[in-house]
Amino acid sequence: MNTLADIITYIRRILKTPSNTVITDALLIDYINRFWLMDVDARIQLFDLKTKYQFQTVPGFDQYNMPLYSVQSETAGNPASPDIQMFPVYQGFMGPCFINGIQMPFYTERGTFFNTWPNYNQTLVQAGTGNGSAGPYTLNLPFLTNTPILINTTNTAGIIRGHVDLTGIMSTGVNVDPPLDNGSGVLIQNTNPLATNTVIPSTSIHPQVYFTSNGSDGSNIVVCDTGVFLAGDLNYGLLMTPGPAPYGNQILTNGATTPYSTTQNTINYFTGIATNVYFPDVIPAGMQINAQCVYYQEGIPRACLYWNNTIILRAPPNTQYLVELDAYLTPAAFFNSSQAIPFGYMAEYIARGAARKILSDTGDWEQFQAYEPLFKEQESLVHIRSQRQWTATRTQTIYSDQGNGNNNYNQSSYGV
């Protein structure tokens, strides 16, 4: 029994519903997916689901979201079949963590990580002066080059970029990370063009660059970056006016009317120039416009933080590097009745787990209690496979060989 059709047949035997009349195959598939996707990885950590996650860094980007599965259909070729929305590909990440094959520290606590790699905020850096209007302003960060970076030049310094977290990516409805904008505050990946501030919750946007000033009444005037980047040039971040949750952020006025043709209301993270910025209110003539941001020398990352489903690297990468971490895979969905399940030995466990959910939902507690010991038995049998694998590895002591012998570099990329 190693196909979805076999599992459906077994569930019907447990429920004593041999036909589609009482409960349809489509509903059974829905329960199977619910158990497979939501319960299995939370109930038991399987060695078969342990894997490696790897990705290439992007120059200047220090934050990377956990990847998502794209939207799936529970039954292929059936337009009436419900969709399985985006969900994380992995249950989580753990050490060891490697960058280009070299192990680096792996953190899961922000305090410990940022105590070592502090985000020192460059505050009260004057980037411009008010002229009695709301804009446009060209603002310059004095500690960056303020000159264009040649396309064939490796970057050595820049400012930390804003970030849209995993929840924010899911809210767009399109599995594109980071989200891109056509320069007018509209996410270009949506078939229905939707403004960034109406799609991504303000709680999912984590700005890193702020431009601040005061109005004539003494109130704060604030513009910040969004974690949304300009389509055609990812070194430009779109600016916004921050607002309250859930969708209080506002697009700046006078955005581009032609996609890809302007860099209006943007910040260049390498040159430190914010171009044609329109503030939400008039800035009095002579009033300072200050910048707050985190400046960093870029290079090969030497530490990794996993927090809020986001991998954060320090130092920010100056070019492409291969990052590798241990991970537990979140099971993917079934697609149709002819597809074999990934691990045949789990078939009866999956069938009993799905049947268990149906019995509880329909309130058949007598049948539920009768089958519960059999479900627990199957769960123990499935877990034994992982337990055997874990116990095959000897616990390391100061007297055992922990891989620190004299032949570390033999038959390695060092070539010695």
C-alpha positions as CSV (number, residue, x, y, z in Angstrom):
1,M,0.0,0.0,0.0
2,N,2.0,3.0,-1.2
3,T,-0.4,5.2,-3.2
4,L,-2.9,7.8,-2.2
5,A,-5.7,5.6,-3.7
6,D,-4.6,2.8,-1.3
7,I,-4.8,5.1,1.7
8,I,-8.3,6.3,0.7
9,T,-9.4,2.6,0.5
10,Y,-8.0,1.9,3.9
11,I,-9.7,5.0,5.4
12,R,-13.0,3.8,4.0
13,R,-12.5,0.4,5.7
14,I,-11.9,2.1,9.0
15,L,-14.9,4.4,8.6
16,K,-17.1,1.7,7.1
17,T,-18.0,4.0,4.2
18,P,-17.2,2.0,1.0
19,S,-18.6,4.5,-1.5
20,N,-18.6,8.1,-2.5
21,T,-22.2,8.5,-1.4
22,V,-21.5,9.3,2.3
23,I,-18.1,10.8,2.1
24,T,-16.3,11.7,-1.2
25,D,-12.8,10.9,-2.2
26,A,-12.1,14.7,-2.4
27,L,-13.1,15.2,1.2
28,L,-10.9,12.2,2.3
29,I,-8.0,13.7,0.4
30,D,-8.6,17.0,2.3
31,Y,-8.4,15.2,5.6
32,I,-5.3,13.3,4.5
33,N,-3.6,16.5,3.5
34,R,-4.6,18.1,6.8
35,F,-3.0,15.3,8.8
36,W,0.0,15.0,6.5
37,L,0.7,18.8,6.4
38,M,-0.4,20.0,9.9
39,D,0.0,17.1,12.3
40,V,2.8,14.7,11.3
41,D,5.7,17.2,11.6
42,A,4.3,18.5,14.9
43,R,3.7,15.1,16.4
44,I,7.0,13.4,15.6
45,Q,10.4,14.5,14.2
46,L,11.3,12.0,11.5
47,F,14.8,11.3,10.4
48,D,13.5,10.9,6.8
49,L,12.3,14.5,6.9
50,K,15.7,15.8,8.0
51,T,17.5,17.5,5.1
52,K,19.8,20.3,4.1
53,Y,18.7,23.8,3.1
54,Q,21.0,25.8,0.9
55,F,20.9,29.1,-1.0
56,Q,23.1,31.6,-2.6
57,T,23.4,35.1,-1.0
58,V,22.6,38.2,-3.0
59,P,25.1,41.1,-2.7
60,G,23.9,43.6,-0.1
61,F,21.0,41.5,1.1
62,D,21.4,40.5,4.8
63,Q,17.9,38.9,5.4
64,Y,16.4,35.8,3.7
65,N,13.0,34.4,4.5
66,M,12.3,30.7,4.9
67,P,11.1,29.5,1.5
68,L,7.5,28.8,0.8
69,Y,5.6,26.1,-1.2
70,S,3.6,27.7,-4.0
71,V,-0.2,27.3,-4.0
72,Q,-1.2,23.7,-4.8
73,S,-4.4,21.9,-5.8
74,E,-5.5,19.0,-3.7
75,T,-6.6,17.1,-6.8
76,A,-4.8,17.7,-10.1
77,G,-7.0,18.5,-13.1
78,N,-10.1,19.2,-11.0
79,P,-11.0,22.9,-11.1
80,A,-13.4,22.5,-8.2
81,S,-10.6,21.1,-6.0
82,P,-9.7,23.5,-3.1
83,D,-6.3,25.1,-3.2
84,I,-3.6,24.4,-0.6
85,Q,-2.2,27.9,0.1
86,M,1.4,28.8,0.5
87,F,3.1,27.3,3.6
88,P,6.7,27.0,4.8
89,V,8.9,24.3,3.0
90,Y,10.8,23.6,6.2
91,Q,9.7,23.3,9.9
92,G,12.8,25.2,11.0
93,F,16.5,25.5,10.7
94,M,19.3,24.4,13.0
95,G,23.1,24.2,13.1
96,P,25.6,23.5,11.9
97,C,25.6,26.4,9.5
98,F,28.2,26.7,6.8
99,I,29.2,29.5,4.4
100,N,31.1,28.3,1.4
101,G,31.9,25.2,3.4
102,I,33.2,27.0,6.4
103,Q,31.3,26.6,9.7
104,M,30.1,29.7,11.3
105,P,28.1,30.4,14.6
106,F,24.4,29.8,14.4
107,Y,22.1,31.8,16.7
108,T,18.4,31.7,17.5
109,E,18.4,34.6,20.1
110,R,18.4,38.2,18.8
111,G,20.0,39.5,22.0
112,T,23.1,37.3,21.8
113,F,23.5,37.8,18.1
114,F,23.2,41.6,18.1
115,N,25.5,41.9,21.2
116,T,28.2,40.5,18.9
117,W,27.0,42.2,15.7
118,P,25.3,45.4,16.8
119,N,23.1,47.4,14.5
120,Y,24.7,50.7,15.3
121,N,22.2,53.3,14.1
122,Q,23.7,56.3,12.3
123,T,21.4,58.9,13.9
124,L,21.1,62.6,13.3
125,V,22.9,62.5,10.0
126,Q,21.7,65.5,8.0
127,A,20.7,64.3,4.6
128,G,19.0,67.5,3.3
129,T,17.3,70.8,4.2
130,G,13.6,71.7,4.0
131,N,12.6,74.3,1.3
132,G,9.1,75.0,2.4
133,S,7.5,72.2,0.3
134,A,6.7,68.5,0.6
135,G,9.1,67.7,-2.3
136,P,10.7,66.5,-4.4
137,Y,14.0,66.3,-2.4
138,T,17.2,64.5,-3.2
139,L,18.7,63.3,0.0
140,N,22.4,62.2,0.5
141,L,23.9,60.0,3.2
142,P,27.4,61.6,3.6
143,F,29.2,58.4,4.7
144,L,28.5,56.6,1.4
145,T,30.0,57.2,-2.1
146,N,27.0,59.1,-3.5
147,T,28.3,57.9,-6.9
148,P,27.0,55.1,-9.1
149,I,28.6,51.7,-8.5
150,L,30.0,50.1,-11.7
151,I,28.2,46.9,-12.6
152,N,31.4,44.8,-12.6
153,T,32.6,46.2,-9.2
154,T,32.3,44.2,-6.0
155,N,30.6,46.3,-3.3
156,T,32.5,46.9,-0.1
157,A,30.0,48.9,1.9
158,G,26.3,49.8,2.1
159,I,23.3,50.3,4.4
160,I,21.1,47.5,5.8
161,R,17.9,47.2,3.8
162,G,14.3,47.0,4.9
163,H,12.6,43.6,4.9
164,V,9.2,42.0,4.3
165,D,8.9,38.9,6.5
166,L,7.3,35.5,5.7
167,T,3.8,36.6,6.7
168,G,4.1,39.6,4.4
169,I,5.2,37.5,1.4
170,M,2.2,35.2,2.0
171,S,-0.2,38.1,2.2
172,T,0.7,39.2,-1.4
173,G,-0.7,35.9,-2.7
174,V,2.3,35.4,-5.0
175,N,5.4,33.4,-4.1
176,V,8.0,36.0,-5.0
177,D,10.5,37.0,-2.4
178,P,11.5,39.9,-2.0
179,P,8.4,41.6,-3.4
180,L,9.0,43.9,-6.4
181,D,7.3,47.2,-7.3
182,N,7.0,49.0,-10.7
183,G,8.0,52.3,-9.1
184,S,4.5,53.6,-8.5
185,G,3.7,51.7,-5.3
186,V,2.0,48.7,-7.1
187,L,3.3,45.1,-6.7
188,I,3.9,43.9,-10.3
189,Q,3.5,40.2,-9.6
190,N,-0.2,40.4,-8.9
191,T,-2.6,39.7,-11.7
192,N,-4.8,42.3,-10.1
193,P,-2.3,45.2,-9.5
194,L,-2.6,46.0,-5.8
195,A,-0.9,48.7,-3.9
196,T,1.8,47.6,-1.4
197,N,0.1,49.2,1.6
198,T,-3.2,47.4,0.9
199,V,-1.6,44.0,0.6
200,I,1.3,43.7,3.0
201,P,0.4,44.3,6.7
202,S,2.4,47.0,8.4
203,T,3.5,44.5,11.0
204,S,5.3,42.5,8.3
205,I,7.4,45.4,7.1
206,H,10.6,46.0,9.0
207,P,12.2,49.3,7.9
208,Q,15.9,50.0,8.3
209,V,16.2,53.5,6.7
210,Y,14.4,56.5,8.0
211,F,14.3,60.2,6.9
212,T,12.8,62.4,9.6
213,S,12.0,66.1,10.0
214,N,9.5,68.3,11.8
215,G,6.5,70.2,10.5
216,S,5.7,73.8,11.4
217,D,3.6,72.6,14.3
218,G,6.5,70.6,15.7
219,S,5.0,67.2,14.7
220,N,7.2,64.4,13.3
221,I,7.4,63.9,9.6
222,V,8.7,60.4,8.8
223,V,9.5,58.5,5.6
224,C,11.1,55.0,5.7
225,D,11.9,52.1,3.4
226,T,9.6,49.2,2.9
227,G,11.5,46.0,2.1
228,V,9.9,46.2,-1.4
229,F,12.4,46.8,-4.2
230,L,12.3,48.4,-7.6
231,A,11.7,45.9,-10.4
232,G,14.7,46.2,-12.8
233,D,17.2,47.2,-10.0
234,L,17.1,45.5,-6.6
235,N,19.5,48.1,-5.2
236,Y,16.7,50.6,-5.0
237,G,14.2,50.3,-2.1
238,L,10.8,51.9,-2.3
239,L,10.0,54.5,0.4
240,M,6.7,54.9,2.3
241,T,5.1,56.8,5.2
242,P,4.7,54.4,8.2
243,G,1.3,54.0,9.7
244,P,-0.7,51.9,12.3
245,A,-1.6,48.3,11.9
246,P,-2.9,46.5,10.0
247,Y,-2.7,48.5,6.7
248,G,-1.8,52.0,7.8
249,N,1.4,52.4,5.7
250,Q,0.9,54.9,2.9
251,I,2.5,55.2,-0.5
252,L,4.3,58.5,-1.1
253,T,2.6,60.9,-3.5
254,N,3.8,61.6,-7.1
255,G,5.0,58.0,-7.8
256,A,6.1,56.9,-11.2
257,T,3.5,56.7,-13.9
258,T,5.6,54.6,-16.2
259,P,6.9,51.3,-14.8
260,Y,10.7,50.9,-14.6
261,S,11.3,54.5,-15.7
262,T,12.2,56.3,-12.7
263,T,13.8,56.1,-9.4
264,Q,11.3,58.4,-7.7
265,N,10.7,57.9,-3.9
266,T,13.5,55.4,-3.7
267,I,16.7,54.9,-1.7
268,N,19.9,53.5,-3.4
269,Y,21.4,51.2,-0.7
270,F,24.9,51.4,-2.2
271,T,25.2,55.1,-3.0
272,G,23.1,56.4,-0.2
273,I,21.0,58.7,-2.4
274,A,17.3,59.0,-2.0
275,T,15.9,60.4,-5.2
276,N,12.9,62.7,-5.7
277,V,11.4,62.1,-2.3
278,Y,8.0,63.5,-1.5
279,F,7.2,63.8,2.2
280,P,3.6,63.5,3.5
281,D,3.7,67.1,4.8
282,V,5.4,70.4,4.0
283,I,8.9,70.7,5.6
284,P,9.6,74.3,6.6
285,A,12.4,76.2,4.9
286,G,15.7,75.6,6.7
287,M,14.5,72.7,8.7
288,Q,17.0,69.8,8.9
289,I,16.1,66.5,7.2
290,N,17.9,63.8,9.2
291,A,18.6,60.2,8.2
292,Q,18.7,57.1,10.4
293,C,20.2,53.9,9.1
294,V,22.7,51.1,9.8
295,Y,26.0,51.3,7.9
296,Y,28.0,48.1,7.4
297,Q,31.2,47.0,5.7
298,E,30.3,44.1,3.5
299,G,32.2,40.8,3.1
300,I,31.9,37.1,3.7
301,P,29.3,36.4,6.5
302,R,30.7,35.1,9.7
303,A,27.5,34.6,11.8
304,C,23.9,33.6,11.2
305,L,20.7,34.4,13.1
306,Y,17.5,32.5,12.6
307,W,14.5,34.5,14.0
308,N,11.0,35.3,12.8
309,N,11.4,32.7,10.0
310,T,14.2,34.8,8.7
311,I,17.9,34.1,8.2
312,I,20.0,37.2,9.0
313,L,23.7,37.2,8.1
314,R,26.6,39.4,9.4
315,A,28.5,40.8,7.8
316,P,26.1,41.4,4.9
317,P,27.5,39.6,1.8
318,N,29.4,41.5,-0.8
319,T,28.9,38.8,-3.4
320,Q,27.4,35.3,-3.8
321,Y,28.1,32.8,-1.1
322,L,26.7,29.4,-0.5
323,V,24.9,29.1,2.8
324,E,24.0,25.6,4.2
325,L,22.0,24.6,7.2
326,D,20.3,21.5,8.7
327,A,16.5,21.6,8.4
328,Y,13.4,19.5,8.9
329,L,11.3,19.3,5.7
330,T,7.6,20.1,6.0
331,P,5.8,17.3,4.0
332,A,4.4,18.5,0.7
333,A,0.9,17.8,-0.4
334,F,-0.5,14.9,-2.4
335,F,-1.5,15.8,-5.9
336,N,-3.7,13.0,-7.3
337,S,-4.7,9.5,-6.6
338,S,-2.1,7.9,-8.8
339,Q,0.9,9.4,-7.0
340,A,3.0,7.3,-4.7
341,I,3.5,8.6,-1.2
342,P,7.2,9.5,-0.3
343,F,7.6,6.9,2.4
344,G,5.6,3.7,1.9
345,Y,6.1,2.6,5.5
346,M,4.0,5.5,6.7
347,A,0.9,4.6,4.6
348,E,-1.2,3.0,7.4
349,Y,-0.1,5.7,9.9
350,I,-1.4,8.4,7.5
351,A,-4.6,6.5,6.9
352,R,-5.3,6.0,10.6
353,G,-4.4,9.6,11.3
354,A,-6.8,11.0,8.7
355,A,-9.6,8.6,9.8
356,R,-9.0,9.7,13.4
357,K,-9.6,13.4,12.4
358,I,-12.8,12.5,10.6
359,L,-14.1,10.4,13.6
360,S,-13.4,13.3,16.0
361,D,-15.0,15.9,13.6
362,T,-18.2,13.7,13.2
363,G,-18.4,13.1,17.0
364,D,-18.1,9.3,16.7
365,W,-16.2,9.0,20.0
366,E,-16.9,5.3,20.5
367,Q,-15.2,4.5,17.3
368,F,-12.5,7.0,18.0
369,Q,-11.6,5.5,21.3
370,A,-11.7,2.0,19.8
371,Y,-9.1,2.9,17.1
372,E,-6.9,5.2,19.2
373,P,-4.6,2.4,20.4
374,L,-4.1,1.2,16.9
375,F,-3.2,4.8,15.8
376,K,-0.7,5.1,18.6
377,E,0.8,1.8,17.7
378,Q,1.3,2.9,14.1
379,E,2.9,6.2,15.3
380,S,5.3,4.3,17.5
381,L,6.3,2.0,14.6
382,V,6.9,4.9,12.3
383,H,9.0,6.6,14.9
384,I,11.1,3.5,15.5
385,R,12.8,4.0,12.1
386,S,14.0,7.4,13.2
387,Q,15.0,6.2,16.7
388,R,17.2,3.5,15.2
389,Q,19.0,6.0,13.0
390,W,19.6,8.4,15.9
391,T,21.0,5.7,18.1
392,A,23.4,4.6,15.4
393,T,25.5,7.7,16.2
394,R,27.8,7.5,19.2
395,T,27.5,10.3,21.7
396,Q,30.8,12.2,21.5
397,T,33.1,12.5,24.5
398,I,36.5,14.1,25.1
399,Y,38.0,10.6,24.5
400,S,36.2,9.8,21.2
401,D,37.2,10.8,17.7
402,Q,35.1,13.9,17.0
403,G,36.6,14.5,13.5
404,N,39.5,16.6,14.8
405,G,42.2,14.2,13.8
406,N,45.3,15.0,11.9
407,N,43.8,14.0,8.5
408,N,41.1,16.8,8.4
409,Y,42.1,18.1,5.0
410,N,42.8,14.8,3.2
411,Q,40.7,14.3,0.1
412,S,39.1,17.7,0.6
413,S,38.9,20.9,-1.6
414,Y,42.2,22.0,0.0
415,G,43.9,19.5,-2.4
416,V,46.4,18.3,0.1
